[in-house]
């Protein structure tokens, strides 16, 4: 994989990871269009650069991401057991774990089946189309917002289950988790931001597990060491582009909603389906 291909794939990752357009789908499409062979290194690269995208969330939201609840300022909590005080103090992280748990369980037990779908352009095209049509109606379907916009344990659990739908390539983790948030009557901004936060443990676990398997294999670990420059460039590019994409996305959906992303998905899916019907080879080598 050349430096140009490295940068292009990293840009696609950074742009699409937090947008409701399916980063996995776009990575598969990009790799197929560039004619990049699906070697062990390429698979490792597409996983590794997710760390750059994760870091973008942590950097942008560091004040909220690393903030602990002050138990001393809450009288009702200060008089509770130490366990409840601890739970309250780390409330944000516990809720993230609750939302992360469904995807972790399904990924663990159905990982091999999910991997079988990851290199299918046909699945990506169909799910981009279905998801795009659905997104045209999201703003009308979920137009009722609650006065209480706090993330509760119930909301976290529902969003976590919604995220599991994104294990089908082309659905979009961002879209699934945002829809889960909207279904609990969160507004667009809060639903999107919790989706970003949830991406950190979800992506870190998936990428970390895959990377660990590669590192433990003597052959693939040597390959990673030999390509450290490409991995570094990929992560830096994904990080910078993801920061821009997140800032754009929050402002855009708050003002305009999701319909534009729906039409985008439909257009991309239509082009892909036409190419597939025309027998254009889009399969990843």
Secondary structure, DSSP 8 states (H G I E B T S, - for coil): --HHHHHHHHHHHHHHSSSTT-HHHHHHHHHHHHT----HHHHHHHHHTHHHHHHHHHHHTHHHHT----GGG-HHHHTS-HHHHHHHHTHHHHHHHHHHHHHHHHHHHHHHHHHHHTT-HHHHHHHHHHHHHHHTTHHHHT----S-----HHHHHHHHHHHGGGGSTTS-HHHHHHHHHHHTT--HHHHHHHHHHHHHHHHHHHHHHHHHHHHHSHHHHHHHHHTHHHHHHHHHHHHHHHHHHHHHHHHHHHHH-SHHHHHHHHHHHHHHHHHHHTT------
